[in-house]
Amino acid sequence: MTPTTPLWVAAAQPHLSDGDVDANVAAHVDAVRRSNARLVVFPELSLTGYDLDAESIAPDDARLAPLVAACAAADAVALVGAPVDHRGAHRIGALLVTGAGARVVYAKMCLSGAEPGHFVASDEAGIFELDGWRVGVGLCKDTRILEHLRAVRAEGIDVYVAGLIHSPDELHEFDKRARRIAEKMHVPVVFAGYAGPTAGYPETSGGSGVWDAAGEPIARAGAQPGEVVTVRLAPPPPPAPA
């Protein structure tokens, strides 16, 4: 089913503190309030910082309550990053937070660097539906691996979103990957990248943004933490009659 209404999306790169979940939740709340968006996308492992030893966060963790309340007040949905225990394993996950609570909607398929020593890769694509839009989810390395992208494309999506972490000299990867995804799937792309330092990264790239279905950038954040970019996505045209 093709969505018939626009979707306001935001890519957020808040100030994050390694290991301080309460402070990070507060930063997420601030971004949701400022975004004026229906869907707000956050970086990989955004609730804990990129600390591979961080403990799992359960969807019913009481520390998420302020974010749940903020989503309820703003009629928003937040896609946040966290270590999770999902399907019997410790994984890098994406939690979908709404005004009614949180749930795991995706676990990272393509682990990188030191991640395999801490987490188990998933073998399932992550898809959720919002206001008639089918949203495909990725996390960092996923966004350049064909097996992941093919699995998502096979599900039939209307927009692709991902949380990432990159160093400043890798910022060009955002445009490169977004263009490739848009060309292969013919959908807009939303990337939320880290800004500011986090474990293992003295500096990160920022550069969160939204690209259209042709792979052209619509809006981009700079390198500083705290920025949020919001874009109105028009519904795709209906398929041509057979």
Secondary structure, 3 states (H helix, E strand, C coil): CCCCCCEEEEEEECCCCCCCHHHHHHHHHHHHHHHCCCEEECCCCCCCCCCCCCCCCCCCCHHHHHHHHHHHHHCCEEEEEEEEEECCEEEEEEEEEECCEEEEEEECCCCCCCHHHCCCCCCCCEEEEECCEEEEEEEHHHHHCHHHHHHHHHHCCCEEEEEECCCHHHCHHHHHHHHHHHHHHCCCEEEEECCCCECCECCCCCCCEEECCCCCEEEECCCCCCEEEEEEECCCCCCCCC
